[in-house]
């Protein structure tokens, strides 16, 4: 889980402060020492840590305690604000050209996830109503062009490539011309990477930049490499003058060193972050939300956005109507499960809720296989059985158990829980849905027992 280690250490530090009625100078000094150690262990740049602790200490020692806050809460508030400042205050948006196409050049070392990120970004912009074109300019890595075509195809994005051509600068120029001819308003250029920064790599990137004049040069770095990622960002920025950074694998970065250092060192914003392996797992980087996650305050805005993207509101309204008329079936439940899975893992969703102890969450056994078993049981039913038209006799249950690879016990337990839920909905139908239009149906609210 992102920032897990750092988050645990900071929350433990502030827990000690909360236990004190009054925060004295020694308490503050001890807390700041622990914060400093936590940041250094998280592989945050030493100079960044030093400046951060100095700013927090100066503000906290001279701050007037707000009436609504305890001294400890005031310190946490200051740390939160300084974390936001450290990562960039506000989200950094892409520079969109007034004269299409907007040219986005992806740069970075080999293995950082550049090709996949190029496709993810294209998919994200497509959802926003844009018409992206991917351009395959990595002519050195074996199968790099094929990889871009595969991931682009999965997202239904066009890919411009020139088979057999080894001139990346020419391909980029031709790709730009192709985008103009075909009315693509975004051109995303996937460039070659190396295992290390070298003169040949930089010269090629500079030539491509000179020829296509990109609106954005986004550096893709692996967040899990910590301080190395920051060093790479600094080197690329010196040579190429990048416009922003994309942090990949941030979901697996328990420390957070890159996220907390890269902007302070390069003075360039983090624009996007990769939060998973799916081609939809690319998010706009929000400094305020990241700071909130680090301090264990949750991230409700990101959770709401995930829900809005994953949920079909027309289906939700239809489901409300079915619940009102007590016609909720196994087919409806299966559809709701599919929408839930689109939001990500249960662990990830719970981690975004305010007040959830991420340390305790590690010990919670969220059995994702249980959901798969439920899905298998329901899909092993006939359409009429799912719609509750045919009675589920013992022989039918036995057939369903065999077909789903589960046991009769699991099938009976699911049916029993489903019947209990239906009874509950029948009891609520007079009150919960009495005033139609006054209350919106929450697809996740009432099915916990079946999970």
N, C-alpha and C positions, 0 to 999 in steps of 0.2 A: 504494500500500500504506500502511496506517495507520502514522503516526509514522515513516515511512521516513527523512525528512530528519533529524529529531531523533535517531533511533536510530543513524544512520550517524555523526553527529558525536560522540555520547556514546561509542559503541564505539571510535572512533578515539582519543578522549581516554584511555580506560581501557587501550587497547592499549599506549599509551606508558608508563603506570604499571606494567603487567605486565612490561615489559622491564627494570624496575629491581629489583634485589635488595632494596633498602631504600628506603622512601618517606620522604624528608626533608620539612622544613617548606616549603622552596621548591617541591619537587615537588608537594606538596599544594596550595599556593597557586596554582601554574600550572594544575593540573588543575581547581581550582574556578573559575578565571577562564574557562577553556574551557567548563566546564559552564554558567556564567552566560551566556556569549555564545550558546551553543547554545540555551538556553531562551528567551532574548530573541529570537533569530532565528526561533524556533518560535512567536512571537507570544504567549508566556506573559506574563501580567500582571506589570509591573515589581515591584510590592510582593511578589507571590508568589515571584518569582525571588529577590529580596533575602532574604526570610525563609528560603527553602529552602536557599540557599547558606550562610547563616549557621548554620543547624542542622547541616547536613552537616559544615561546617568544624569546628564546636565538638566534635561527636561524634568525628570522624576524628582530630583533633589530640590528643584526650584518651583515645582508645580503646586498650584493651590488645589487642594482636594475638593472636587465637585460635591455638592450637597447630596446628590443621588448615588455617589459612589463611595465605596470604602477606599482607604489608601491603597490596598492591594489591587483593587479593580482599576484604580487610576494608573498604576504602574503597567498593568496588562494592556490598558487602553493605549498608553504611550508606545509600548512595544509593538502593538498591532499597527499603529499609525506609521511607525518607523520601518516596519517590515514592508508595508505597502509602498512607502517612499523608496525603499531599497530596490524593489522589483519593478518600479515604474509608475506608481500612482494610478494611472488610468490605462485601460486597454489601448494598445497601439494598432490602429486600423491600417489596412493596406492602402497604398496610394493608387487610386484608380485614375487612369489617364482620361482627360477630357476628349481626346481623340483616340478611339480604339484602334488596335488592341492594346490593352495594358500588358506589358511584358514583365514577367516574373522569372528571374533566373535563380535556380536552386544550386547552391554550392556546398561543399563539405568534404570530409575525408571518406574514404571507402569504409562501408560497414555501419555508417551512422543512420541509414534508413532513408537516404535521399530519394531514391526512385519511388518507393512506396509512399513517402510523404508528398511527392509531387502529385501522385494520383489522388491521395486523400484530399489535398488542397483543391484539386480540380473538382472532386466530388462535392466538397463543401461549397465551393463557389457556384456549382451547377444548381444546388438546392436554393441558392439565393437568386436564381433567375439568369445567371450568366451562361455564356456559351464557350467554355474553355477548350483549348487545343493543347495537348501534350506534345512536346517536341523531344525526340530521343537523340541527345548529343553525347551520350557516353559511348564512344566508339572503341573503347579499350577493354572494359570488363566483359568477359565472355557472358553471353546471354542477357546483357543489360537491356538491350533494345527489346528482346522478346519479353523480358520481365515487365517492362513498361507497357507493352501491348497487352499483356495478360491482365494486369491490374487495371489498366485503362478500360479494357473490354468488360470487366466485371462491373465497372461503374458507368458503362455505356458512354465513355469519353473517346473522342477521336484522337488518334496518335499519328503524328507526322514522323516518318523515318525514311532514310535512304539506304537501302540494302547495299552493302559492299563499299559504301563511302566511308573514308577514314578522316575526312576533314570536318571536324566539329563546328568550326566557324562557318563554313559553307552551309551545313545542315541548319544551323541556327538562322542564318539569313534567309534560306529557302523556306524554313518553317514560318518565319514572319510574313513572307510574301503569301504563303498558303493561307495563313490566318486572315490576312486582309481580303484575299479573294473569296474566302468562304464565310466571311462575316463573323468570325470568331472574335469575341470582344476580350478574351483573355488568352495569352500565350504563356504556358509554363514550360520552361526549358530545363530539362534534366541533364546536368553536366557530369563529366567524369570526376572521380575522386581518386585519391591515392592512399596508401597506408600511412603516409607522412606528408608534410608540406614540403614541396620542392619547387624549384624555379620553373620547370617545364609546365607543371600544373597551373601555377599562377599566371604564366604568360598566356596560356590558352584561355583561361577565364577572362583575363584582361582583354584579349582580342575579341572574344564573344561579346563582352560588355561594350566594347568600342563600336562594334558593328550593329548591334540591335538596340543599344541605348536603353537598357531595362529601367522600368519604373521602380522595381524592387529587386534587390539582391538579397535573398534570404539564405542565411547560413544554417545548415542542418547539423546539429550536434547531438551526441548521445548523452543524455542527462546522467546516466549511470556511471560515466567516467569521471564525474565530479570535477576536480580542479583541472584535470587534463582537458575537459570540454571548454573550460574558461580560457586556458592557454591557447587552444586552437582558435577560439573566437577572437581573441586578441590579435593573433598572428594574421588571420584572414582579414580582419578589419584594417590592419595596418597596410596590407598589400592591396586589398580590393575595395575598401570603403563599403562595407555591407550596410544594408538599411534596416535589418532586423534579424532575429534568431528564431529558429524553430527547435524546441527541445523534444527529442524523441525519447520513448521509454520512460517518461516521467512517472507513469503508474508503478514502475518497479524501483524507482529511486527512493529508498527509505531515508536517505541522508538529506538531499536537497541542496548540496553545495553549488551545483551549476545554476540552479534557478535563483539562488540568493546572491550569486556573485557576478553573473555574466553582464548584467546591465551596468552595475557599478564600475566594472573593469573596462568595458568597451564603450559605455555611454550609448549603446544601441538597445532598443527594446526587444523583449521577448514577445513575438507576435502570436505564435501558436505553440501548442504542446500536444505530443502524442500520448494518449492515455489508454492504449491497448493495441491489440493486433488486428482488430477488424478494420476494414477500409473506411468505416465511419468514425473511428476513434481518433479524430483530430479536433481539438477544441481551441477556441480563441483563448489566449492567456489573459486572465483577469487577476491583476496583482492583489486587489482587495479580497477576492474569493480565496486565493491561495494562502494569504496571510490568515484568513479565518480558519482554513483547514489546518494549518500548522498549529494554531493555538487551540484546536479542538472545539471550535465554535460552529463547525458544520459548513455546508455550502448549499443552502436552500435554493438560491437562484439557479445554480447549475442543475440541481435536481429537477426543478420546475421545467427548465429548458429541455432536459432529457425527456421528461414526460410528454411535453408538447410535441417533440419530434417523433416519439415512439407511439403515441396514442392516436387512434383514429377517432375524432370526436363524433363523427356521424355514427360509428359503431357504438360509442359510449351512450349516445342518446337512444339508439335502438335498444340497447341493453337495459337502459332505465325503463323504457316502455314495457319490455318483457318482464322485468322484475315487478313492475306495477301490476301487471296482469297475471303474475305468477306463472310465467311461461319460460323461465330460465332453464336451459338444458345443458347437457354435457358438451354439446357443440359450442355453445356460448362460452362455457368455461374454458374450453380448449383455445378459443380465439383470444380470451383475456390473458391466458398463459403466454401465448405467442407475443402479445404486445408487451408484457412484462419483461420477457427475455430480451426484447429489443433495447430495453433501457440499460442492460448490462447485468453483471452478477449481483446477487443479493448483498454480498459483502461490500461491493462498491457503493450500492445505493444506501445501505445503512451507514457507511462511513461519511456520507454527506449530511446526515441528520445532526442537528445541533444537540450537544450533550451526550452523544454516544462516545463511550470510552473506547478508543481504537485499540488500546492495550487489551481490554477485556474482550473486544471483538475477535481478537486472534484466537481466543479459547472457545469461541462459540462455534459449534459444528453446524454450519449451514449446508445441509445435504442437498446439493444441486441435483444429485442422482434421483432424489425423491420426486422432483418435478418431471424428470425423464420417465420414471415409472408411471406416474399419473398420466402423462401424455401417451405412453405406450398402451395403457389399459383402455383409454378412451378411443384411441385410433383402432383398437382391435374390436371395437363394437361396430355393429352394422349401423348405417345411417338412421334406421328406424329406432334402434336401441338408444343411440345418442340423443335423439329427439324425444325420448321417453314414450314412444308410441307402443313399442313391444315390451312386455314385462320381462324383467331379467330373472329367469328361472335358474335353478341350480345348474342345469345342463348348459345353459347359455353362459353363466358365470365361469364354469369350468373351461368352456371353449375360449372365452376372453382371457383367462389366466394363462392358458397354453399359448395363445396367439401373441400375448404381450411379454411372455417370458417371466411372468410374475407368479405369485401364489394366490390361491383362493382367499387366503386371509387378507392380502392386500386389496384384492378386488372388493371383498365384502366391506372392508374398512372404508374404502373410498365411497362406495354406494351409501353406507350408513351416514358418513359425514355430509355427503351431498344432500341426503334426505333431511338431516337436521338443519342444514343451512336453508333449505326450502321452507321448512316449518317456521324458522326465524323470520324469513322474508315475508311469509304470510301474515305473521303477527305484526310486523312493522308496516305492512302495506297501507294500513289505515292511517298511520301517523307520519311515517317518513316521506310518503309520496302524496299526502293529502293535498298539499298546495303545489300543484304542478308548476314548474318553472321557477319556483322560489329556491329550490335546492338542486345543486348539480350533482350528478352521480359520480362517486369516486370508485373507479374500477378495482382499486386495491383494498378497499376498506373492510370487506366482509368475508374474505376467502382464506383468512390465515389458517383456519383449522384444516383445510385441505392440503396445505403446503407441508 
